[in-house]
Amino acid sequence: MIKVKQKVSGAFRTLEGAQTFCDIRSYISKVRKQQMDVLEAITDAFLGRPFLPAAVEPRLLP
């Protein structure tokens, strides 16, 4: 997916932008594997209720 993004836009402007893109794609991938609604999971994440797989212990957010 990252190669497609690079081909469409030419490149990422910053390393931080590339990392953010990868983080979001990873989150979406995990949500899909759990057969959850992606838009609902993203909305919940913005509301401070991110999806965490059962095997992962939640950590405190800053």
VEXGU-403106 format. One record per residue: x, y, z of N, C-alpha, C in turn; residue in three letters; residue number from 1. Coordinates in Angstrom, 3 decimals. Example, Ala and Ser with C-alpha at 12.3 -4.5 7.8 and 13.67 -1.06 7.14 Angstrom:
BEGIN
+----------+----------+----------+----------+----------+----------+----------+----------+----------+------+------+
!     n_xx !     n_yy !     n_zz !    ca_xx !    ca_yy !    ca_zz !     c_xx !     c_yy !     c_zz ! resn ! resi !
+----------+----------+----------+----------+----------+----------+----------+----------+----------+------+------+
!   13.190 !   -5.690 !    7.800 !   12.300 !   -4.500 !    7.800 !   13.200 !   -3.300 !    7.800 !  ALA !    1 !
!   12.850 !   -2.250 !    7.080 !   13.670 !   -1.060 !    7.140 !   12.900 !    0.030 !    7.870 !  SER !    2 !
+----------+----------+----------+----------+----------+----------+----------+----------+----------+------+------+
***
This chain:
BEGIN
+----------+----------+----------+----------+----------+----------+----------+----------+----------+------+------+
!     n_xx !     n_yy !     n_zz !    ca_xx !    ca_yy !    ca_zz !     c_xx !     c_yy !     c_zz ! resn ! resi !
+----------+----------+----------+----------+----------+----------+----------+----------+----------+------+------+
!    0.819 !   -1.197 !    0.000 !    0.000 !    0.000 !    0.000 !    0.856 !    1.252 !    0.000 !  MET !    1 !
!    1.974 !    1.218 !    0.676 !    2.823 !    2.407 !    0.742 !    3.406 !    2.738 !   -0.630 !  ILE !    2 !
!    3.727 !    1.718 !   -1.428 !    4.253 !    1.973 !   -2.769 !    3.192 !    2.635 !   -3.655 !  LYS !    3 !
!    1.946 !    2.199 !   -3.530 !    0.859 !    2.817 !   -4.294 !    0.729 !    4.281 !   -3.902 !  VAL !    4 !
!    0.777 !    4.562 !   -2.606 !    0.681 !    5.938 !   -2.122 !    1.824 !    6.782 !   -2.683 !  LYS !    5 !
!    3.042 !    6.248 !   -2.702 !    4.180 !    6.983 !   -3.236 !    4.014 !    7.242 !   -4.729 !  GLN !    6 !
!    3.509 !    6.259 !   -5.462 !    3.346 !    6.423 !   -6.905 !    2.288 !    7.474 !   -7.226 !  LYS !    7 !
!    1.227 !    7.514 !   -6.461 !    0.144 !    8.465 !   -6.712 !    0.570 !    9.886 !   -6.370 !  VAL !    8 !
!    1.190 !   10.054 !   -5.195 !    1.524 !   11.403 !   -4.751 !    2.950 !   11.804 !   -5.082 !  SER !    9 !
!    3.768 !   10.878 !   -5.527 !    5.157 !   11.190 !   -5.836 !    6.078 !   10.805 !   -4.708 !  GLY !   10 !
!    5.732 !   11.190 !   -3.501 !    6.538 !   10.858 !   -2.319 !    5.867 !   11.434 !   -1.082 !  ALA !   11 !
!    6.329 !   10.998 !    0.051 !    5.871 !   11.609 !    1.288 !    6.729 !   12.845 !    1.520 !  PHE !   12 !
!    6.139 !   13.881 !    2.080 !    6.893 !   15.119 !    2.308 !    7.839 !   15.010 !    3.494 !  ARG !   13 !
!    7.434 !   14.251 !    4.502 !    8.272 !   14.109 !    5.686 !    8.265 !   12.663 !    6.152 !  THR !   14 !
!    9.256 !   12.325 !    6.956 !    9.308 !   10.998 !    7.547 !    8.138 !   10.818 !    8.511 !  LEU !   15 !
!    7.786 !   11.878 !    9.209 !    6.647 !   11.824 !   10.131 !    5.345 !   11.534 !    9.378 !  GLU !   16 !
!    5.184 !   12.122 !    8.205 !    3.997 !   11.866 !    7.398 !    3.923 !   10.415 !    6.944 !  GLY !   17 !
!    5.056 !    9.858 !    6.569 !    5.103 !    8.450 !    6.164 !    4.768 !    7.546 !    7.343 !  ALA !   18 !
!    5.294 !    7.872 !    8.526 !    5.023 !    7.075 !    9.720 !    3.541 !    7.141 !   10.108 !  GLN !   19 !
!    2.962 !    8.329 !   10.018 !    1.547 !    8.497 !   10.330 !    0.683 !    7.677 !    9.380 !  THR !   20 !
!    1.015 !    7.714 !    8.089 !    0.299 !    6.924 !    7.091 !    0.360 !    5.442 !    7.442 !  PHE !   21 !
!    1.550 !    4.953 !    7.793 !    1.709 !    3.538 !    8.141 !    0.940 !    3.172 !    9.410 !  CYS !   22 !
!    0.940 !    4.065 !   10.393 !    0.200 !    3.813 !   11.633 !   -1.296 !    3.670 !   11.366 !  ASP !   23 !
!   -1.828 !    4.564 !   10.550 !   -3.261 !    4.532 !   10.236 !   -3.607 !    3.273 !    9.451 !  ILE !   24 !
!   -2.791 !    2.927 !    8.462 !   -3.044 !    1.717 !    7.666 !   -2.976 !    0.467 !    8.540 !  ARG !   25 !
!   -2.047 !    0.441 !    9.479 !   -1.915 !   -0.691 !   10.382 !   -3.156 !   -0.828 !   11.259 !  SER !   26 !
!   -3.643 !    0.285 !   11.786 !   -4.842 !    0.279 !   12.633 !   -6.040 !   -0.241 !   11.842 !  TYR !   27 !
!   -6.201 !    0.247 !   10.631 !   -7.314 !   -0.195 !    9.777 !   -7.196 !   -1.686 !    9.486 !  ILE !   28 !
!   -5.994 !   -2.156 !    9.218 !   -5.784 !   -3.577 !    8.942 !   -6.185 !   -4.440 !   10.138 !  SER !   29 !
!   -5.790 !   -4.023 !   11.345 !   -6.135 !   -4.779 !   12.551 !   -7.643 !   -4.806 !   12.775 !  LYS !   30 !
!   -8.299 !   -3.674 !   12.531 !   -9.751 !   -3.599 !   12.706 !  -10.441 !   -4.532 !   11.720 !  VAL !   31 !
!   -9.991 !   -4.548 !   10.482 !  -10.591 !   -5.427 !    9.471 !  -10.410 !   -6.897 !    9.831 !  ARG !   32 !
!   -9.229 !   -7.260 !   10.342 !   -8.975 !   -8.653 !   10.716 !   -9.902 !   -9.105 !   11.840 !  LYS !   33 !
!  -10.342 !   -8.179 !   12.655 !  -11.281 !   -8.493 !   13.729 !  -12.732 !   -8.400 !   13.262 !  GLN !   34 !
!  -12.926 !   -8.152 !   11.961 !  -14.238 !   -8.052 !   11.328 !  -15.108 !   -6.989 !   11.989 !  GLN !   35 !
!  -14.488 !   -5.851 !   12.277 !  -15.197 !   -4.720 !   12.866 !  -15.427 !   -3.666 !   11.789 !  MET !   36 !
!  -16.341 !   -2.746 !   12.056 !  -16.612 !   -1.640 !   11.152 !  -15.482 !   -0.614 !   11.265 !  ASP !   37 !
!  -14.823 !   -0.329 !   10.147 !  -13.656 !    0.555 !   10.146 !  -14.023 !    1.981 !   10.547 !  VAL !   38 !
!  -15.085 !    2.524 !    9.978 !  -15.459 !    3.909 !   10.308 !  -15.839 !    4.057 !   11.775 !  LEU !   39 !
!  -16.515 !    3.060 !   12.309 !  -16.883 !    3.095 !   13.720 !  -15.625 !    3.048 !   14.602 !  GLU !   40 !
!  -14.668 !    2.204 !   14.228 !  -13.430 !    2.084 !   14.998 !  -12.619 !    3.381 !   14.947 !  ALA !   41 !
!  -12.582 !    4.027 !   13.787 !  -11.852 !    5.297 !   13.669 !  -12.544 !    6.374 !   14.501 !  ILE !   42 !
!  -13.868 !    6.414 !   14.428 !  -14.626 !    7.384 !   15.224 !  -14.366 !    7.167 !   16.712 !  THR !   43 !
!  -14.406 !    5.905 !   17.140 !  -14.136 !    5.594 !   18.542 !  -12.726 !    6.016 !   18.945 !  ASP !   44 !
!  -11.766 !    5.817 !   18.061 !  -10.385 !    6.213 !   18.359 !  -10.288 !    7.720 !   18.572 !  ALA !   45 !
!  -10.962 !    8.493 !   17.749 !  -10.947 !    9.951 !   17.911 !  -11.657 !   10.386 !   19.190 !  PHE !   46 !
!  -12.596 !    9.571 !   19.650 !  -13.314 !    9.881 !   20.882 !  -12.589 !    9.360 !   22.124 !  LEU !   47 !
!  -11.403 !    8.805 !   21.926 !  -10.603 !    8.336 !   23.050 !  -10.870 !    6.912 !   23.467 !  GLY !   48 !
!  -11.551 !    6.159 !   22.615 !  -11.846 !    4.754 !   22.896 !  -11.277 !    3.869 !   21.784 !  ARG !   49 !
!   -9.958 !    3.827 !   21.627 !   -9.394 !    3.051 !   20.521 !   -9.578 !    1.555 !   20.703 !  PRO !   50 !
!   -9.677 !    0.854 !   19.603 !   -9.769 !   -0.605 !   19.614 !   -8.403 !   -1.164 !   19.993 !  PHE !   51 !
!   -8.384 !   -2.057 !   20.963 !   -7.166 !   -2.754 !   21.347 !   -7.458 !   -4.247 !   21.348 !  LEU !   52 !
!   -6.651 !   -5.027 !   20.637 !   -6.862 !   -6.474 !   20.654 !   -6.774 !   -7.016 !   22.074 !  PRO !   53 !
!   -7.439 !   -8.113 !   22.342 !   -7.503 !   -8.669 !   23.692 !   -6.126 !   -9.029 !   24.242 !  ALA !   54 !
!   -5.185 !   -9.423 !   23.387 !   -3.861 !   -9.827 !   23.830 !   -2.983 !   -8.635 !   24.236 !  ALA !   55 !
!   -3.386 !   -7.441 !   23.881 !   -2.590 !   -6.251 !   24.170 !   -3.180 !   -5.541 !   25.369 !  VAL !   56 !
!   -2.333 !   -5.241 !   26.349 !   -2.800 !   -4.516 !   27.507 !   -2.859 !   -3.022 !   27.165 !  GLU !   57 !
!   -3.924 !   -2.341 !   27.541 !   -4.001 !   -0.914 !   27.243 !   -2.938 !   -0.150 !   28.007 !  PRO !   58 !
!   -2.395 !    0.865 !   27.372 !   -1.409 !    1.714 !   28.041 !   -2.024 !    3.090 !   28.229 !  ARG !   59 !
!   -1.514 !    3.790 !   29.137 !   -2.058 !    5.118 !   29.430 !   -1.719 !    6.083 !   28.310 !  LEU !   60 !
!   -2.709 !    6.827 !   27.869 !   -2.486 !    7.836 !   26.839 !   -2.054 !    9.132 !   27.497 !  LEU !   61 !
!   -1.168 !    9.878 !   26.837 !   -0.706 !   11.142 !   27.433 !   -1.818 !   12.166 !   27.562 !  PRO !   62 !
+----------+----------+----------+----------+----------+----------+----------+----------+----------+------+------+
***
